[in-house]
Amino acid sequence: MKIKAEMGSMTFLIAALTATFALSLVTGISGSFLDSGTEAIVQFRLPRSTLAMLSGGFLGVAGALTQNLFRNPLASPSILGIEAGGSLAVTALLVAGLSLNLAPIAALAGCLVALMLVLTFRSNLILSGLAISTAAGSVGSLLLSIALNDPGRAVSVLQWLLGSLSGRGWSDLMRAIPFAAAGLFMSWRLGPALDTMMLGSQVATSVGVDVERKKLTAVTAVALLTAAAITGGGLLPFVGLIAPHLARSAGGYRAGSLKSNSIAAKSFCLGAILVMFADLIARTAAGPRELETGVITGVIGGPFFLWCLWRQQRKEART
């Protein structure tokens, strides 16, 4: 019964993902269907929709890993400042006038630095993440003010900071894929160990799991996936928070009974759907002008985060 429910929910998510991707391909800036030829779909919408799908999926998996690693339902790459650290590194790269081919490496370095800071101050996880995000945002604003001397460079910096998918192409995807592939593989291999670690470090150690090594691997996977998402789509806040929460609800049974790899797969689908849906809104809501996709995910995710805080406070009050 449980396996059937699991397969049913996964089948539904894959169908929803396919439908959202198809809708993204055929919807133009004006909001009308098929308002341009096949060439425009293949050259512009296909790479953009693919980037939106994969960036959202990567953040969904990264969010599921982060919540599992820190055992905190509010943890995510955006809440903990991991996305902000990666985005700041890419912003510095752009302001320095260096090649975008270095963007994945810069994003990975920024994500790792942010993660190390979070791990250092993990006793107060959310506050440390807020501090990192605020500091990274302030430095990013400083870099943007420096870049204003060059309007073209300033626009590029602003697009990264706001999470714009406008003008993105296959080259952006190719830069992100190696990092994402490594992160997804590590995440998949970690699944059984993470399931055991959920029972407690002592139990995991007693059955032969090297807990510290697995935690280090999980940190690396989170950084790789977040860096890949930033390389592809810029700053897309709250995706890594929303997707795992919805993934644990998909299936109709207790979240604790779900396997880590199952949650990761569902989080990938839900993160992809969320970012593609946000990009559709960004393209059509104010046509012919485009909004930034990251702004839309922020508008959706802000109230969701507050709801999560409220629910956790109620849960703590009961206990």
N, C-alpha and C positions, 0 to 999 in steps of 0.2 A: 504493500500500500504506500509506504513511504517512498520507495523507488519510483513508483508510478507518478506520485505527486511531484517528485523532483524532476522527472523527465517532462512532465506536463508543463511545469512552470518554465523550464529551460526552453522548451519548444515555443512557448508563447513569447518569450523574450527575444528569441532569434527571429521569429516572425515579425515582431514589433520593430526590431532593429532593421530588418530588410525593408519594411514598409517606410520607415522614417528616412532611410538612405535613398530610396526611390523618390520619395516626395521632395527631398532636398535637391535631387538631380533635376527634376522637372519644374521646380518653382523658381521664377525669376525675381529680380529686384522689385518689380512692380507688384509681386504677389500673384500674378497670373500664371497659369500652367503653360509650359512649352511656348513661352513668348519669344524664343530665339531658336536658331537652328541647331542641328546636331553638333556642328563645329564648336559652338559656344559651350555646349554641355560637356563635350569631351575635353576641351582645352582649359576651361575655367571651372565649371561646377564639379566635374569629377574629381580633380585633385583637391579642391577645397572641401568637398563633402567627405572624401576619404580622410583628409587631415583632421576634420572635425570628429569623425567617427573614432579614429585611432587615438587622437589626443585625449578624448573623453574616456575611452576604454583604458588607456594607460593610467590615467588619474584614478579611475574607479578601482583598479587592481592595487595601485599604490595606497589608496585610502584604506582598503580592506587589510592590507599588510600592516599599515601604521596602527590601526585600531587593535589589531591582533598583537602587535609587538608591544604596545604600551598598555594593553588591556584597558583601554579607555574609549568609550563610544563617541567621544567628542574629538578624538584625535584625527587629524587629516593633514595632507601636505600643505593646505592653505592655512588652517588654524594654527599649526605649529611653526609657520614661517618658512617651511621648506621651499615652497613655490616662490616666496618673496626673495629668498636667498639666491635661487637659481636665476630668477628674472633680473635681479640686480647685477649678477655677474655678466649676463648677456647685454644688459644696458651699458655697463662699463666697456664691454667689447665694442659695441657700436659707437660709443662716444670717442673711443680711442682710434676709431677708423680701421679696425682690424677685420680680417676676412670672416664672413658668416660661416665658413666651413669650420671655424673654431667654436661656433655657438654651442654644440652639444658638450664639448669638453668644459667650456666656461660654465654652462648650466649645471653640469655634474659637480664641478668644484664648488659652486655656490650652494647647491643642495646638500652636499656632504658637510660643508662648514656649518650650515644651519642645523643639520641633524646632530652634529657633535655638540653644538651649544645646547640643543634641547636635551640631549642625554646628560649633559653636565648639570643642568638645572631641572631634572625630571621630577623632583619632589613637588614642584608646582608647574605642571605641564602646560596648562592653558595660558597662564600668565607669562611664562617664558616664551611661548610661541607668539603671544601678542607683542611682547617687547622686541622680538626679532623682526616681526612683520613691520612694526612701527619704525624701527631703526633702518631697515632695508628700504622702506618707502621714503623715508626722509633723505637718505643718500641718493635714491633714485631720482627724487625731485631735484636735488642739487645737480646731478648729472644732466638732467633734462634742461635745467636753466643754462648750463654750460653749452649744451648742444644747440640752444636757440640761435647762436651766431650762424649756424648752418641750417636753414629751414628744412632742407631735404633730410638731413640727419636727425633733426628734431622730430620730424614726422615718423621716421623709422623707430626711434626710441619710444615715442608715445604709443605706437601700435603694439610694441612688445609689452609695455606697462599695462595697457588696457585690454590686451588679449584679442587683437584683431586678426581675423583670417582673410581679410581682403588682400588680394594680390598674391596669396600663397600658391605655390606650385609643387610639382613633383620633386624639385631639388630640395625643398624643405623637408619633404617626407623621407627622401633618401638619407639626409643627414641624421634623421631621428631613428630610423629603423634599426641600425646595429645596436644602439643603446637599449632600445625597447625590447629587441629580441633577447638580449642577455638578461634583462630584468624579468621578462616573462618566464624564461626558462628557469631562472633561479627561484622565482615565486612558485612555480609548479613543483620543483624538486623539494621545496621547503614544506609543502602542504602536510604530509604525514607527521613531520617533526613538530610543526606548529599545533596540530591537533593534540599531540602528546603533551606539549608544553602548556596547553590550556588547563591541564590537570594539575599543574604546579611544577616548579623547577626540580624539586626533589624527586617527584615521580618520574619526570622525564630523564633525569640523570640516572635513576635506578634501572631504567630499561636501555641505557646506552646512548642517550641523546647528548651530544656536546652542546649544552645550552648556550654558552657564551659564543661559540662559533656560529651557531644557527642565528643568534641575534645579530651578529656582525653581518652575516649573509643577508638577513632581512633588511638591515639598514642600507646595505649596498643596493639591493633590489629596489627599494623605495626611491633611493637617489637616482638610479638609472631610469626608472619609469617616469619619475617627475621631470627629470632633465629632458627626456624624449618628448614629453608632452609640451614643455616650454619651448623646445626647439621647433615643434610643429605649429603650436597655436598661441604662444605667449602665455600670459598670466590668465588662468581660467579658474577663479576661486570657487570653493565649496563643492566642486564636482566630487572630489575624494571623500567628502563628508556625506553627501546625499546618497550616492550610489550604494555603498555598503549597507547603509540603514535600510534602503528599499530592498536590497538583495536578501537581507535576513528576514524580511517580511514576505518575500515571494516563496510560496511553498505551503504555507498554512500550518506550520508546526514550529515548535520552539527553536529559537535562534541557537541555543546551545547544542542542538542535535545536528546542526549543519556542519559539514566538513569545510576546511579552509579553502580547498581548491574549488568546491562548489560555490562558495561565497565569492571567490575571486572571479570565476567565470560569469556569474550573474552580475557582479559589480562592473565587469568589462562591458557587458551589454547595456546596462542601465546608464553608465557613464557616457557611453557612445551616443545613446539615444538623447540624453540630456543636452550634450554639447551640440549635436546636430539640430535639435529642436531650438536651442538658444540661437544658433547661427541662422536658422530660418527666420526667427523673429528679428534678428539684427539686420537681415537683408530686406525684409518686407515691411517692417513696422513704420519706418519713416521714409519709404521710397520716394524719389530715387536716391536719397542719401542713405548711406549705410551706418548702422550703429556698430559698436564693438561687441563681439561675442562675449568677452570676459565681463563686460558691464552687465549683460543680461544674466549670466550665471550668478553674478554677485547679487542682483536684485532678487533672483529666485532663492539663492542660498542663504541670504541674510535672515529672513523670517524663519527658514527651516532650522538654522542654527539656534535661534532664540527659542523655537519650539523644543529642540533637543535639550537645551539648558533647563527649560521649565519642566520637562518630563523627568529629567535626572533629579532636580530638586524635589519633586513630588515623591520620587522613589526613595530618596534619602530621608525625607520627612517621615515616611511610613516605617522605615527601619530605625 
